[in-house]
Amino acid sequence: MKFTKYSIYVGLHDKDNRTCNYDMVTYEALFNRFMREEMVNFFDSSTVYNTAGHWKGTAEPSRVIEILWNEDEPAAFNTISDLAQALKDLLNQEAVLITQETVYGDLI
């Protein structure tokens, strides 16, 4: 089966002060609420990776959200772009990266 894999990369440090306006517990709560209340309305499944990233020379805790989209269904990029923008605004980020690639797999 052919899928498009979309990945959203987002850091958890606030863009205005390079640390967090909130403590990390609050950032985690904001991110988790976003996943629970926003993402589930548009996608049946996703995978979230807790990662460490770097932005402009500064290390920060980050998240990568992966979504597989069946290529037989209408394109999802606009929905993913809108959700990434909402996440960018919620976490006060300077930028959020979206990538896409074609992958092959089977649901067993």
Stockholm file with secondary structure:
# STOCKHOLM 1.0

chainA/1-108         MKFTKYSIYVGLHDKDNRTCNYDMVTYEALFNRFMREEMVNFFDSSTVYNTAGHWKGTAEPSRVIEILWNEDEPAAFNTISDLAQALKDLLNQEAVLITQETVYGDLI
#=GR chainA/1-108 SS CEEEEEEEEEECSCTTTSSCSSCHHHHHHHHHHHHHHTGGGTCSCCEEEEEEEEETTEEEEEEEEEEEEETTSCCCHHHHHHHHHHHHHHTTCSCCEEEEEEEECCCC
#=GC SS_cons         CEEEEEEEEEECSCTTTSSCSSCHHHHHHHHHHHHHHTGGGTCSCCEEEEEEEEETTEEEEEEEEEEEEETTSCCCHHHHHHHHHHHHHHTTCSCCEEEEEEEECCCC
//
